[in-house]
């Protein structure tokens, strides 16, 4: 599993807002969904499988974390 995490040490985002943001990536895009974030998430899933994608969490630094996660494709080195 590969991952790139970007953290900040700002005020962060409340847990329910993080869950709502993450949930919007899993459903078809609508007028309340950010196009860029949704596209990145969907492309990672399409290219690398269902355990891949974009996730959001509280940062260990106290702020916000955005993380790209993708699996190695079979046969790639």
C-alpha positions as CSV (number, residue, x, y, z in Angstrom):
1,X,0.0,0.0,0.0
2,X,1.3,3.4,-0.9
3,X,0.3,6.7,0.7
4,X,1.1,10.4,0.6
5,X,-0.1,12.4,3.6
6,X,-0.3,16.1,3.8
7,X,-0.8,17.5,7.4
8,X,-1.2,21.0,8.8
9,X,-1.2,22.3,12.3
10,X,-4.1,24.6,12.0
11,X,-7.4,24.6,13.9
12,X,-8.6,21.4,12.2
13,X,-12.1,20.3,11.3
14,X,-14.8,18.8,13.6
15,X,-15.3,15.1,13.4
16,X,-18.8,15.3,11.9
17,X,-17.5,17.6,9.1
18,X,-14.7,15.3,8.3
19,X,-17.1,12.4,8.1
20,X,-19.5,14.4,5.8
21,X,-16.6,15.4,3.5
22,X,-15.4,11.8,3.3
23,X,-19.0,10.6,2.6
24,X,-19.4,13.0,-0.3
25,X,-16.5,11.4,-2.1
26,X,-18.3,8.0,-2.1
27,X,-21.5,9.1,-3.8
28,X,-22.1,10.4,-7.3
29,X,-21.1,14.0,-7.7
30,X,-23.7,16.8,-7.2
31,X,-23.7,20.6,-6.7
32,X,-22.3,20.2,-3.1
33,X,-19.3,18.1,-4.1
34,X,-15.9,19.6,-5.0
35,X,-15.1,18.4,-8.5
36,X,-11.4,18.2,-8.0
37,X,-11.5,16.1,-4.8
38,X,-14.2,13.8,-6.2
39,X,-12.2,13.2,-9.4
40,X,-9.0,12.4,-7.6
41,X,-10.8,9.9,-5.3
42,X,-12.6,8.2,-8.2
43,X,-9.5,8.0,-10.4
44,X,-7.5,6.4,-7.7
45,X,-10.2,3.8,-7.2
46,X,-10.5,3.2,-11.0
47,X,-6.8,2.9,-11.5
48,X,-5.7,1.0,-8.4
49,X,-8.8,-0.7,-6.9
50,X,-11.4,-0.3,-4.2
51,X,-9.0,0.1,-1.2
52,X,-7.4,3.1,-2.9
53,X,-8.6,6.7,-2.7
54,X,-8.5,10.1,-1.0
55,X,-9.1,10.2,2.8
56,X,-9.4,13.0,5.3
57,X,-8.6,12.8,9.0
58,X,-7.4,14.8,12.0
59,X,-3.7,15.4,11.7
60,X,-1.3,14.2,14.5
61,X,-0.1,17.9,14.4
62,X,-3.6,18.9,15.6
63,X,-5.0,20.2,12.3
64,X,-6.2,18.5,9.1
65,X,-4.8,15.6,7.1
66,X,-5.5,14.7,3.5
67,X,-4.1,11.4,2.4
68,X,-3.8,9.7,-1.0
69,X,-3.7,5.9,-0.8
70,X,-3.2,3.4,-3.6
71,X,-2.3,-0.2,-4.0
72,X,0.5,-1.6,-6.1
73,X,-0.9,-3.0,-9.4
74,X,0.1,-6.7,-10.0
75,X,3.1,-7.0,-12.3
76,X,4.4,-3.4,-11.6
77,X,7.8,-3.0,-10.2
